Amino acid sequence: MLENLIDEIRHRQYLQRQAVRFNGGYIAEPTIDEVNTAQELNAAILEAYAHKSGVDYV
């Protein structure tokens, strides 16, 4: 999951470099893949912390 997020961040950085080069710095909205990946990672982190403290997180 973390690797997916890293890939999405690298892709975002690439898009930003292209945007700066071609149209002066337009910042694109996050893609659905970026949002989904971040949400999955967030859920996994919360689940790990909850599991560590003995609480079931769904």
C-alpha distance matrix in Angstrom:
0.0 3.8 5.3 5.1 6.5 8.8 9.9 10.8 12.6 14.4 15.4 16.7 18.6 20.1 21.2 22.8 24.7 26.0 27.0 28.9 30.6 31.7 32.3 32.6 29.4 28.2 24.9 23.0 21.5 17.7 16.7 15.4 12.2 11.8 12.8 10.7 7.4 9.0 10.3 7.4 6.2 9.9 10.7 8.6 10.5 13.6 13.5 13.3 16.2 18.1 17.9 19.1 22.0 22.8 22.1 20.4 18.0 17.5
3.8 0.0 3.8 5.3 5.1 6.2 8.6 9.8 10.5 12.3 14.2 15.2 16.5 18.4 19.9 21.0 22.7 24.5 25.5 27.0 28.7 30.3 30.9 30.8 27.5 26.9 23.5 22.2 21.0 17.4 17.0 16.5 13.3 11.9 13.3 12.3 8.5 9.0 11.3 9.4 6.8 10.1 11.9 9.9 10.4 14.0 14.6 13.7 16.0 18.6 18.7 19.2 22.1 23.5 23.1 22.0 19.6 19.6
5.3 3.8 0.0 3.8 5.4 5.0 6.2 8.6 9.8 10.5 12.3 14.1 15.2 16.5 18.3 19.9 21.1 22.6 24.2 25.8 27.1 28.6 29.7 29.9 26.8 26.3 23.2 21.8 21.2 17.6 16.8 16.7 13.1 12.2 14.5 13.4 9.8 11.2 13.8 11.9 10.0 13.5 15.2 13.3 14.2 17.7 18.1 17.2 19.7 22.3 22.1 22.6 25.7 27.0 26.6 25.3 23.0 22.7
5.1 5.3 3.8 0.0 3.8 5.4 5.0 6.2 8.6 9.9 10.5 12.3 14.3 15.3 16.5 18.4 20.1 21.1 22.4 24.4 25.8 26.9 27.8 28.3 25.2 24.2 21.1 19.2 18.3 14.7 13.4 13.0 9.4 9.0 11.4 10.1 6.7 9.0 11.6 9.9 9.1 12.6 14.2 13.0 14.5 17.6 18.1 18.0 20.5 22.6 22.8 23.8 26.6 27.7 26.8 25.1 22.4 21.6
6.5 5.1 5.4 3.8 0.0 3.8 5.4 5.0 6.1 8.6 9.8 10.4 12.3 14.2 15.2 16.4 18.4 19.9 20.7 22.5 24.3 25.6 26.1 26.2 22.9 22.0 18.7 17.2 16.1 12.5 12.2 12.3 9.2 7.3 9.5 9.4 5.8 6.6 9.9 9.3 7.7 10.6 13.0 12.4 13.0 16.0 17.3 17.3 19.2 21.5 22.3 23.0 25.5 27.0 26.0 24.7 21.7 21.2
8.8 6.2 5.0 5.4 3.8 0.0 3.8 5.4 5.0 6.2 8.6 9.8 10.5 12.3 14.2 15.2 16.6 18.5 19.8 21.1 22.7 24.4 25.3 25.2 22.1 21.7 18.7 17.7 17.5 14.3 14.2 15.1 11.9 9.9 12.7 13.0 9.5 10.0 13.5 13.0 10.9 13.7 16.3 15.3 15.4 18.7 20.1 19.4 21.2 24.0 24.5 24.8 27.5 29.2 28.6 27.6 24.8 24.6
9.9 8.6 6.2 5.0 5.4 3.8 0.0 3.8 5.4 5.1 6.2 8.6 9.9 10.6 12.3 14.2 15.4 16.6 18.3 20.1 21.2 22.6 23.8 24.2 21.4 20.8 18.1 16.6 16.7 13.6 12.7 13.7 10.4 9.3 12.7 12.8 9.8 11.4 14.7 14.0 12.9 15.9 18.2 17.4 18.2 21.3 22.4 22.1 24.2 26.6 27.1 27.7 30.5 31.9 31.0 29.6 26.8 26.1
10.8 9.8 8.6 6.2 5.0 5.4 3.8 0.0 3.8 5.4 5.0 6.1 8.6 9.8 10.4 12.2 14.3 15.3 16.2 18.3 19.9 20.9 21.6 22.1 19.1 18.0 15.1 13.3 13.0 9.8 9.1 10.4 7.5 5.8 9.4 10.2 7.9 9.1 12.5 12.7 12.1 14.6 17.0 17.0 17.8 20.5 21.9 22.2 24.0 26.2 27.1 28.0 30.4 31.8 30.5 29.1 25.9 25.0
12.6 10.5 9.8 8.6 6.1 5.0 5.4 3.8 0.0 3.8 5.4 5.0 6.2 8.6 9.8 10.4 12.4 14.3 15.1 16.5 18.4 19.9 20.5 20.3 17.1 16.7 13.7 12.9 13.0 10.3 10.9 12.9 10.6 7.8 11.0 12.6 10.1 10.1 13.8 14.5 13.1 15.0 18.1 18.0 18.0 20.8 22.7 22.6 23.9 26.5 27.6 28.1 30.3 32.2 31.1 30.0 26.9 26.4
14.4 12.3 10.5 9.9 8.6 6.2 5.1 5.4 3.8 0.0 3.8 5.4 5.0 6.2 8.7 9.8 10.6 12.4 14.2 15.4 16.6 18.5 19.7 19.7 17.0 17.0 14.6 14.0 15.0 12.8 12.9 15.2 12.7 10.7 14.2 15.5 13.0 13.6 17.3 17.5 16.1 18.4 21.3 20.9 21.0 24.0 25.7 25.4 26.9 29.6 30.4 30.8 33.3 35.1 34.2 33.1 30.1 29.6
15.4 14.2 12.3 10.5 9.8 8.6 6.2 5.0 5.4 3.8 0.0 3.8 5.4 5.0 6.2 8.6 9.9 10.6 12.2 14.3 15.4 16.5 17.7 18.4 15.8 15.3 13.1 11.7 12.8 10.8 10.3 12.8 10.6 9.4 13.1 14.5 12.7 13.8 17.2 17.7 17.1 19.4 22.0 22.0 22.6 25.3 26.9 27.0 28.7 31.0 32.0 32.7 35.1 36.6 35.5 34.1 30.9 29.9
16.7 15.2 14.1 12.3 10.4 9.8 8.6 6.1 5.0 5.4 3.8 0.0 3.8 5.4 5.0 6.1 8.7 9.8 10.3 12.3 14.2 15.3 15.8 16.0 13.0 12.3 9.6 8.6 9.8 8.2 8.9 12.0 10.7 8.5 11.7 14.1 12.7 12.9 16.3 17.6 16.9 18.5 21.5 22.0 22.2 24.6 26.6 27.0 28.2 30.5 31.9 32.5 34.6 36.4 35.0 33.8 30.4 29.6
18.6 16.5 15.2 14.3 12.3 10.5 9.9 8.6 6.2 5.0 5.4 3.8 0.0 3.8 5.4 5.0 6.2 8.7 9.8 10.6 12.3 14.3 15.2 14.8 12.0 12.4 10.4 10.7 12.6 11.5 12.7 15.8 14.4 12.0 15.1 17.5 15.7 15.6 19.2 20.4 19.1 20.7 23.9 24.1 23.8 26.5 28.7 28.6 29.6 32.3 33.6 33.8 36.0 38.0 36.9 36.0 32.8 32.3
20.1 18.4 16.5 15.3 14.2 12.3 10.6 9.8 8.6 6.2 5.0 5.4 3.8 0.0 3.8 5.4 5.2 6.3 8.6 10.0 10.7 12.4 14.0 14.4 12.4 12.8 11.5 11.4 13.8 13.1 13.3 16.6 15.0 13.5 16.9 18.9 17.4 17.9 21.5 22.3 21.5 23.4 26.3 26.4 26.6 29.3 31.2 31.2 32.5 35.1 36.2 36.6 38.9 40.8 39.6 38.5 35.3 34.5
21.2 19.9 18.3 16.5 15.2 14.2 12.3 10.4 9.8 8.7 6.2 5.0 5.4 3.8 0.0 3.8 5.5 5.1 6.1 8.6 9.8 10.5 11.5 12.4 10.2 9.7 8.6 7.9 10.7 10.7 11.0 14.6 13.9 12.6 15.6 18.0 17.2 17.7 20.9 22.2 21.8 23.4 26.3 26.9 27.2 29.6 31.6 32.0 33.2 35.5 36.9 37.6 39.6 41.4 39.9 38.6 35.2 34.1
22.8 21.0 19.9 18.4 16.4 15.2 14.2 12.2 10.4 9.8 8.6 6.1 5.0 5.4 3.8 0.0 3.8 5.4 4.9 6.1 8.5 9.9 10.2 10.0 7.3 7.7 6.6 7.6 10.7 11.3 12.8 16.5 16.1 14.0 16.7 19.5 18.7 18.4 21.7 23.4 22.7 23.8 27.0 27.7 27.5 29.8 32.1 32.4 33.3 35.7 37.3 37.7 39.6 41.6 40.2 39.2 35.8 35.0
24.7 22.7 21.1 20.1 18.4 16.6 15.4 14.3 12.4 10.6 9.9 8.7 6.2 5.2 5.5 3.8 0.0 3.8 5.4 5.2 6.2 8.7 10.2 9.8 8.2 9.8 9.9 11.2 14.4 14.9 16.1 19.7 19.0 17.1 20.0 22.6 21.4 21.4 24.8 26.2 25.2 26.7 29.8 30.3 30.0 32.5 34.8 34.8 35.7 38.3 39.8 40.0 42.1 44.2 42.9 42.0 38.7 38.1
26.0 24.5 22.6 21.1 19.9 18.5 16.6 15.3 14.3 12.4 10.6 9.8 8.7 6.3 5.1 5.4 3.8 0.0 3.8 5.5 5.1 6.1 8.2 9.3 8.6 9.4 10.2 10.7 14.2 15.1 15.7 19.3 18.8 17.6 20.6 23.0 22.2 22.7 25.9 27.3 26.8 28.3 31.3 31.8 32.0 34.4 36.5 36.7 37.9 40.3 41.7 42.2 44.3 46.2 44.8 43.6 40.2 39.2
27.0 25.5 24.2 22.4 20.7 19.8 18.3 16.2 15.1 14.2 12.2 10.3 9.8 8.6 6.1 4.9 5.4 3.8 0.0 3.8 5.4 5.3 5.5 6.5 5.4 5.6 7.1 8.2 12.0 13.7 14.9 18.6 18.9 17.4 19.9 22.7 22.4 22.4 25.4 27.3 26.9 28.0 31.0 32.0 32.0 34.1 36.4 36.9 37.8 40.1 41.8 42.4 44.2 46.1 44.5 43.3 39.8 38.8
28.9 27.0 25.8 24.4 22.5 21.1 20.1 18.3 16.5 15.4 14.3 12.3 10.6 10.0 8.6 6.1 5.2 5.5 3.8 0.0 3.8 5.7 5.7 4.6 4.0 6.7 8.5 10.9 14.5 16.2 17.9 21.7 21.8 19.9 22.3 25.3 24.7 24.3 27.5 29.4 28.7 29.6 32.8 33.7 33.3 35.5 38.0 38.3 38.9 41.4 43.2 43.4 45.2 47.4 45.9 45.0 41.6 40.8
30.6 28.7 27.1 25.8 24.3 22.7 21.2 19.9 18.4 16.6 15.4 14.2 12.3 10.7 9.8 8.5 6.2 5.1 5.4 3.8 0.0 3.8 6.1 6.3 7.5 9.7 11.9 13.6 17.3 18.9 20.0 23.7 23.6 22.1 24.8 27.5 26.8 26.8 30.1 31.7 31.0 32.3 35.4 36.1 35.9 38.2 40.6 40.7 41.6 44.1 45.7 46.0 47.9 50.0 48.7 47.7 44.3 43.4
31.7 30.3 28.6 26.9 25.6 24.4 22.6 20.9 19.9 18.5 16.5 15.3 14.3 12.4 10.5 9.9 8.7 6.1 5.3 5.7 3.8 0.0 3.8 6.2 8.0 9.0 11.8 12.9 16.7 18.7 19.5 23.2 23.4 22.4 24.9 27.6 27.4 27.6 30.6 32.3 32.1 33.3 36.2 37.1 37.2 39.4 41.6 42.1 43.1 45.4 47.0 47.6 49.4 51.3 49.7 48.5 45.0 43.9
32.3 30.9 29.7 27.8 26.1 25.3 23.8 21.6 20.5 19.7 17.7 15.8 15.2 14.0 11.5 10.2 10.2 8.2 5.5 5.7 6.1 3.8 0.0 3.8 5.9 6.4 9.9 11.5 15.1 17.7 19.0 22.7 23.5 22.3 24.3 27.3 27.4 27.3 30.0 32.1 32.0 32.8 35.7 37.0 37.0 38.8 41.3 42.0 42.7 44.8 46.7 47.4 48.9 50.9 49.1 48.0 44.4 43.3
32.6 30.8 29.9 28.3 26.2 25.2 24.2 22.1 20.3 19.7 18.4 16.0 14.8 14.4 12.4 10.0 9.8 9.3 6.5 4.6 6.3 6.2 3.8 0.0 3.8 6.2 9.5 12.2 15.7 18.2 20.1 23.9 24.6 22.8 24.7 28.0 27.8 27.2 30.1 32.4 31.9 32.4 35.6 36.9 36.4 38.3 41.0 41.5 41.9 44.2 46.2 46.6 48.1 50.3 48.6 47.7 44.2 43.4
29.4 27.5 26.8 25.2 22.9 22.1 21.4 19.1 17.1 17.0 15.8 13.0 12.0 12.4 10.2 7.3 8.2 8.6 5.4 4.0 7.5 8.0 5.9 3.8 0.0 3.8 6.2 9.3 12.7 15.0 17.2 21.0 21.7 19.6 21.4 24.7 24.5 23.7 26.6 28.9 28.3 28.8 32.0 33.3 32.8 34.5 37.3 37.8 38.2 40.5 42.6 42.9 44.3 46.5 44.9 44.1 40.5 39.8
28.2 26.9 26.3 24.2 22.0 21.7 20.8 18.0 16.7 17.0 15.3 12.3 12.4 12.8 9.7 7.7 9.8 9.4 5.6 6.7 9.7 9.0 6.4 6.2 3.8 0.0 3.8 6.3 9.6 12.4 14.6 18.2 19.4 17.6 19.1 22.4 22.7 22.1 24.6 27.1 27.0 27.3 30.3 31.9 31.7 33.2 35.9 36.7 37.2 39.2 41.3 42.0 43.3 45.3 43.4 42.4 38.7 37.7
24.9 23.5 23.2 21.1 18.7 18.7 18.1 15.1 13.7 14.6 13.1 9.6 10.4 11.5 8.6 6.6 9.9 10.2 7.1 8.5 11.9 11.8 9.9 9.5 6.2 3.8 0.0 3.8 6.6 9.1 11.7 15.3 16.4 14.2 15.5 19.0 19.2 18.4 20.9 23.5 23.3 23.5 26.5 28.2 27.9 29.4 32.1 33.0 33.4 35.4 37.5 38.2 39.5 41.5 39.6 38.6 34.9 34.0
23.0 22.2 21.8 19.2 17.2 17.7 16.6 13.3 12.9 14.0 11.7 8.6 10.7 11.4 7.9 7.6 11.2 10.7 8.2 10.9 13.6 12.9 11.5 12.2 9.3 6.3 3.8 0.0 3.8 6.4 8.3 11.9 13.3 11.8 13.1 16.3 17.0 16.6 18.9 21.4 21.6 22.1 24.8 26.5 26.7 28.2 30.6 31.8 32.5 34.2 36.2 37.3 38.7 40.3 38.2 36.9 33.2 32.0
21.5 21.0 21.2 18.3 16.1 17.5 16.7 13.0 13.0 15.0 12.8 9.8 12.6 13.8 10.7 10.7 14.4 14.2 12.0 14.5 17.3 16.7 15.1 15.7 12.7 9.6 6.6 3.8 0.0 3.8 6.3 9.3 11.4 9.9 10.2 13.6 14.8 14.3 16.0 18.8 19.4 19.6 22.0 24.1 24.4 25.5 27.9 29.4 30.1 31.5 33.7 34.9 36.1 37.6 35.3 33.9 30.2 28.8
17.7 17.4 17.6 14.7 12.5 14.3 13.6 9.8 10.3 12.8 10.8 8.2 11.5 13.1 10.7 11.3 14.9 15.1 13.7 16.2 18.9 18.7 17.7 18.2 15.0 12.4 9.1 6.4 3.8 0.0 3.8 6.6 8.1 6.1 6.7 10.1 11.1 10.6 12.6 15.1 15.8 16.2 18.6 20.5 21.0 22.2 24.5 25.9 26.8 28.3 30.2 31.5 32.9 34.3 32.2 30.7 27.0 25.6
16.7 17.0 16.8 13.4 12.2 14.2 12.7 9.1 10.9 12.9 10.3 8.9 12.7 13.3 11.0 12.8 16.1 15.7 14.9 17.9 20.0 19.5 19.0 20.1 17.2 14.6 11.7 8.3 6.3 3.8 0.0 3.8 5.3 5.2 6.4 8.7 10.0 10.9 12.5 14.4 15.6 16.7 18.6 20.2 21.4 22.8 24.5 26.0 27.4 28.7 30.3 31.9 33.5 34.6 32.4 30.6 26.9 25.2
15.4 16.5 16.7 13.0 12.3 15.1 13.7 10.4 12.9 15.2 12.8 12.0 15.8 16.6 14.6 16.5 19.7 19.3 18.6 21.7 23.7 23.2 22.7 23.9 21.0 18.2 15.3 11.9 9.3 6.6 3.8 0.0 3.8 5.4 5.1 6.0 8.4 9.9 10.5 12.1 14.2 15.2 16.4 18.3 19.9 21.0 22.3 24.2 25.8 26.7 28.2 30.2 31.7 32.4 30.1 27.9 24.3 22.2
12.2 13.3 13.1 9.4 9.2 11.9 10.4 7.5 10.6 12.7 10.6 10.7 14.4 15.0 13.9 16.1 19.0 18.8 18.9 21.8 23.6 23.4 23.5 24.6 21.7 19.4 16.4 13.3 11.4 8.1 5.3 3.8 0.0 3.8 5.5 5.1 6.0 8.5 9.8 10.5 12.1 14.0 15.3 16.5 18.3 19.9 21.0 22.5 24.4 25.6 26.7 28.5 30.5 31.2 29.2 27.1 23.7 21.8
11.8 11.9 12.2 9.0 7.3 9.9 9.3 5.8 7.8 10.7 9.4 8.5 12.0 13.5 12.6 14.0 17.1 17.6 17.4 19.9 22.1 22.4 22.3 22.8 19.6 17.6 14.2 11.8 9.9 6.1 5.2 5.4 3.8 0.0 3.8 5.6 5.2 6.1 8.6 10.0 10.7 12.2 14.3 15.5 16.5 18.3 20.0 21.2 22.7 24.3 25.7 27.1 28.9 30.1 28.3 26.5 23.1 21.7
12.8 13.3 14.5 11.4 9.5 12.7 12.7 9.4 11.0 14.2 13.1 11.7 15.1 16.9 15.6 16.7 20.0 20.6 19.9 22.3 24.8 24.9 24.3 24.7 21.4 19.1 15.5 13.1 10.2 6.7 6.4 5.1 5.5 3.8 0.0 3.8 5.5 5.2 6.1 8.6 10.0 10.5 12.3 14.3 15.4 16.5 18.3 20.0 21.2 22.4 24.1 25.8 27.2 28.3 26.1 24.3 20.6 19.1
10.7 12.3 13.4 10.1 9.4 13.0 12.8 10.2 12.6 15.5 14.5 14.1 17.5 18.9 18.0 19.5 22.6 23.0 22.7 25.3 27.5 27.6 27.3 28.0 24.7 22.4 19.0 16.3 13.6 10.1 8.7 6.0 5.1 5.6 3.8 0.0 3.8 5.5 5.1 6.1 8.6 9.8 10.5 12.3 14.3 15.4 16.4 18.4 20.1 21.0 22.3 24.3 25.9 26.6 24.4 22.2 18.7 16.8
7.4 8.5 9.8 6.7 5.8 9.5 9.8 7.9 10.1 13.0 12.7 12.7 15.7 17.4 17.2 18.7 21.4 22.2 22.4 24.7 26.8 27.4 27.4 27.8 24.5 22.7 19.2 17.0 14.8 11.1 10.0 8.4 6.0 5.2 5.5 3.8 0.0 3.8 5.4 5.2 6.2 8.5 10.0 10.7 12.4 14.3 15.4 16.6 18.6 20.0 21.0 22.6 24.7 25.6 23.8 22.0 18.7 17.3
9.0 9.0 11.2 9.0 6.6 10.0 11.4 9.1 10.1 13.6 13.8 12.9 15.6 17.9 17.7 18.4 21.4 22.7 22.4 24.3 26.8 27.6 27.3 27.2 23.7 22.1 18.4 16.6 14.3 10.6 10.9 9.9 8.5 6.1 5.2 5.5 3.8 0.0 3.8 5.5 5.2 6.1 8.6 9.9 10.6 12.3 14.2 15.4 16.6 18.3 19.8 21.2 22.9 24.2 22.4 20.9 17.5 16.7
10.3 11.3 13.8 11.6 9.9 13.5 14.7 12.5 13.8 17.3 17.2 16.3 19.2 21.5 20.9 21.7 24.8 25.9 25.4 27.5 30.1 30.6 30.0 30.1 26.6 24.6 20.9 18.9 16.0 12.6 12.5 10.5 9.8 8.6 6.1 5.1 5.4 3.8 0.0 3.8 5.5 5.0 6.1 8.6 9.9 10.5 12.2 14.2 15.5 16.3 18.1 19.9 21.3 22.2 19.9 18.2 14.6 13.4
7.4 9.4 11.9 9.9 9.3 13.0 14.0 12.7 14.5 17.5 17.7 17.6 20.4 22.3 22.2 23.4 26.2 27.3 27.3 29.4 31.7 32.3 32.1 32.4 28.9 27.1 23.5 21.4 18.8 15.1 14.4 12.1 10.5 10.0 8.6 6.1 5.2 5.5 3.8 0.0 3.8 5.4 5.2 6.2 8.7 10.0 10.5 12.3 14.4 15.3 16.3 18.3 20.2 20.7 18.9 16.8 13.6 12.3
6.2 6.8 10.0 9.1 7.7 10.9 12.9 12.1 13.1 16.1 17.1 16.9 19.1 21.5 21.8 22.7 25.2 26.8 26.9 28.7 31.0 32.1 32.0 31.9 28.3 27.0 23.3 21.6 19.4 15.8 15.6 14.2 12.1 10.7 10.0 8.6 6.2 5.2 5.5 3.8 0.0 3.8 5.4 5.1 6.2 8.7 9.8 10.6 12.4 14.2 15.2 16.5 18.7 19.8 18.4 17.0 14.0 13.7
9.9 10.1 13.5 12.6 10.6 13.7 15.9 14.6 15.0 18.4 19.4 18.5 20.7 23.4 23.4 23.8 26.7 28.3 28.0 29.6 32.3 33.3 32.8 32.4 28.8 27.3 23.5 22.1 19.6 16.2 16.7 15.2 14.0 12.2 10.5 9.8 8.5 6.1 5.0 5.4 3.8 0.0 3.8 5.4 5.2 6.2 8.6 9.9 10.8 12.3 14.1 15.4 16.9 18.2 16.5 15.4 12.1 12.3
10.7 11.9 15.2 14.2 13.0 16.3 18.2 17.0 18.1 21.3 22.0 21.5 23.9 26.3 26.3 27.0 29.8 31.3 31.0 32.8 35.4 36.2 35.7 35.6 32.0 30.3 26.5 24.8 22.0 18.6 18.6 16.4 15.3 14.3 12.3 10.5 10.0 8.6 6.1 5.2 5.4 3.8 0.0 3.8 5.5 5.1 6.1 8.6 10.0 10.4 12.0 14.1 15.5 16.1 14.0 12.3 8.9 8.6
8.6 9.9 13.3 13.0 12.4 15.3 17.4 17.0 18.0 20.9 22.0 22.0 24.1 26.4 26.9 27.7 30.3 31.8 32.0 33.7 36.1 37.1 37.0 36.9 33.3 31.9 28.2 26.5 24.1 20.5 20.2 18.3 16.5 15.5 14.3 12.3 10.7 9.9 8.6 6.2 5.1 5.4 3.8 0.0 3.8 5.5 5.1 6.1 8.7 9.8 10.3 12.2 14.4 15.0 13.8 12.3 9.7 10.0
10.5 10.4 14.2 14.5 13.0 15.4 18.2 17.8 18.0 21.0 22.6 22.2 23.8 26.6 27.2 27.5 30.0 32.0 32.0 33.3 35.9 37.2 37.0 36.4 32.8 31.7 27.9 26.7 24.4 21.0 21.4 19.9 18.3 16.5 15.4 14.3 12.4 10.6 9.9 8.7 6.2 5.2 5.5 3.8 0.0 3.8 5.4 5.1 6.3 8.6 9.8 10.6 12.6 14.2 13.3 12.8 10.5 11.8
13.6 14.0 17.7 17.6 16.0 18.7 21.3 20.5 20.8 24.0 25.3 24.6 26.5 29.3 29.6 29.8 32.5 34.4 34.1 35.5 38.2 39.4 38.8 38.3 34.5 33.2 29.4 28.2 25.5 22.2 22.8 21.0 19.9 18.3 16.5 15.4 14.3 12.3 10.5 10.0 8.7 6.2 5.1 5.5 3.8 0.0 3.8 5.4 5.2 6.1 8.5 9.8 10.8 12.1 10.4 10.1 7.4 9.3
13.5 14.6 18.1 18.1 17.3 20.1 22.4 21.9 22.7 25.7 26.9 26.6 28.7 31.2 31.6 32.1 34.8 36.5 36.4 38.0 40.6 41.6 41.3 41.0 37.3 35.9 32.1 30.6 27.9 24.5 24.5 22.3 21.0 20.0 18.3 16.4 15.4 14.2 12.2 10.5 9.8 8.6 6.1 5.1 5.4 3.8 0.0 3.8 5.5 5.1 5.9 8.5 9.9 10.2 8.7 7.6 5.5 7.4
13.3 13.7 17.2 18.0 17.3 19.4 22.1 22.2 22.6 25.4 27.0 27.0 28.6 31.2 32.0 32.4 34.8 36.7 36.9 38.3 40.7 42.1 42.0 41.5 37.8 36.7 33.0 31.8 29.4 25.9 26.0 24.2 22.5 21.2 20.0 18.4 16.6 15.4 14.2 12.3 10.6 9.9 8.6 6.1 5.1 5.4 3.8 0.0 3.8 5.5 5.1 6.1 8.8 9.8 9.7 9.6 8.7 11.0
16.2 16.0 19.7 20.5 19.2 21.2 24.2 24.0 23.9 26.9 28.7 28.2 29.6 32.5 33.2 33.3 35.7 37.9 37.8 38.9 41.6 43.1 42.7 41.9 38.2 37.2 33.4 32.5 30.1 26.8 27.4 25.8 24.4 22.7 21.2 20.1 18.6 16.6 15.5 14.4 12.4 10.8 10.0 8.7 6.3 5.2 5.5 3.8 0.0 3.8 5.4 5.0 6.4 8.7 8.6 9.8 9.0 12.1
18.1 18.6 22.3 22.6 21.5 24.0 26.6 26.2 26.5 29.6 31.0 30.5 32.3 35.1 35.5 35.7 38.3 40.3 40.1 41.4 44.1 45.4 44.8 44.2 40.5 39.2 35.4 34.2 31.5 28.3 28.7 26.7 25.6 24.3 22.4 21.0 20.0 18.3 16.3 15.3 14.2 12.3 10.4 9.8 8.6 6.1 5.1 5.5 3.8 0.0 3.8 5.4 5.2 6.1 4.9 6.2 6.0 9.6
17.9 18.7 22.1 22.8 22.3 24.5 27.1 27.1 27.6 30.4 32.0 31.9 33.6 36.2 36.9 37.3 39.8 41.7 41.8 43.2 45.7 47.0 46.7 46.2 42.6 41.3 37.5 36.2 33.7 30.2 30.3 28.2 26.7 25.7 24.1 22.3 21.0 19.8 18.1 16.3 15.2 14.1 12.0 10.3 9.8 8.5 5.9 5.1 5.4 3.8 0.0 3.8 5.4 4.9 5.5 6.2 7.4 10.6
19.1 19.2 22.6 23.8 23.0 24.8 27.7 28.0 28.1 30.8 32.7 32.5 33.8 36.6 37.6 37.7 40.0 42.2 42.4 43.4 46.0 47.6 47.4 46.6 42.9 42.0 38.2 37.3 34.9 31.5 31.9 30.2 28.5 27.1 25.8 24.3 22.6 21.2 19.9 18.3 16.5 15.4 14.1 12.2 10.6 9.8 8.5 6.1 5.0 5.4 3.8 0.0 3.8 5.5 7.6 9.6 10.7 14.1
22.0 22.1 25.7 26.6 25.5 27.5 30.5 30.4 30.3 33.3 35.1 34.6 36.0 38.9 39.6 39.6 42.1 44.3 44.2 45.2 47.9 49.4 48.9 48.1 44.3 43.3 39.5 38.7 36.1 32.9 33.5 31.7 30.5 28.9 27.2 25.9 24.7 22.9 21.3 20.2 18.7 16.9 15.5 14.4 12.6 10.8 9.9 8.8 6.4 5.2 5.4 3.8 0.0 3.8 5.7 8.9 10.4 14.2
22.8 23.5 27.0 27.7 27.0 29.2 31.9 31.8 32.2 35.1 36.6 36.4 38.0 40.8 41.4 41.6 44.2 46.2 46.1 47.4 50.0 51.3 50.9 50.3 46.5 45.3 41.5 40.3 37.6 34.3 34.6 32.4 31.2 30.1 28.3 26.6 25.6 24.2 22.2 20.7 19.8 18.2 16.1 15.0 14.2 12.1 10.2 9.8 8.7 6.1 4.9 5.5 3.8 0.0 3.8 6.7 9.4 12.9
22.1 23.1 26.6 26.8 26.0 28.6 31.0 30.5 31.1 34.2 35.5 35.0 36.9 39.6 39.9 40.2 42.9 44.8 44.5 45.9 48.7 49.7 49.1 48.6 44.9 43.4 39.6 38.2 35.3 32.2 32.4 30.1 29.2 28.3 26.1 24.4 23.8 22.4 19.9 18.9 18.4 16.5 14.0 13.8 13.3 10.4 8.7 9.7 8.6 4.9 5.5 7.6 5.7 3.8 0.0 3.8 6.3 9.8
20.4 22.0 25.3 25.1 24.7 27.6 29.6 29.1 30.0 33.1 34.1 33.8 36.0 38.5 38.6 39.2 42.0 43.6 43.3 45.0 47.7 48.5 48.0 47.7 44.1 42.4 38.6 36.9 33.9 30.7 30.6 27.9 27.1 26.5 24.3 22.2 22.0 20.9 18.2 16.8 17.0 15.4 12.3 12.3 12.8 10.1 7.6 9.6 9.8 6.2 6.2 9.6 8.9 6.7 3.8 0.0 3.8 6.5
18.0 19.6 23.0 22.4 21.7 24.8 26.8 25.9 26.9 30.1 30.9 30.4 32.8 35.3 35.2 35.8 38.7 40.2 39.8 41.6 44.3 45.0 44.4 44.2 40.5 38.7 34.9 33.2 30.2 27.0 26.9 24.3 23.7 23.1 20.6 18.7 18.7 17.5 14.6 13.6 14.0 12.1 8.9 9.7 10.5 7.4 5.5 8.7 9.0 6.0 7.4 10.7 10.4 9.4 6.3 3.8 0.0 3.8
17.5 19.6 22.7 21.6 21.2 24.6 26.1 25.0 26.4 29.6 29.9 29.6 32.3 34.5 34.1 35.0 38.1 39.2 38.8 40.8 43.4 43.9 43.3 43.4 39.8 37.7 34.0 32.0 28.8 25.6 25.2 22.2 21.8 21.7 19.1 16.8 17.3 16.7 13.4 12.3 13.7 12.3 8.6 10.0 11.8 9.3 7.4 11.0 12.1 9.6 10.6 14.1 14.2 12.9 9.8 6.5 3.8 0.0
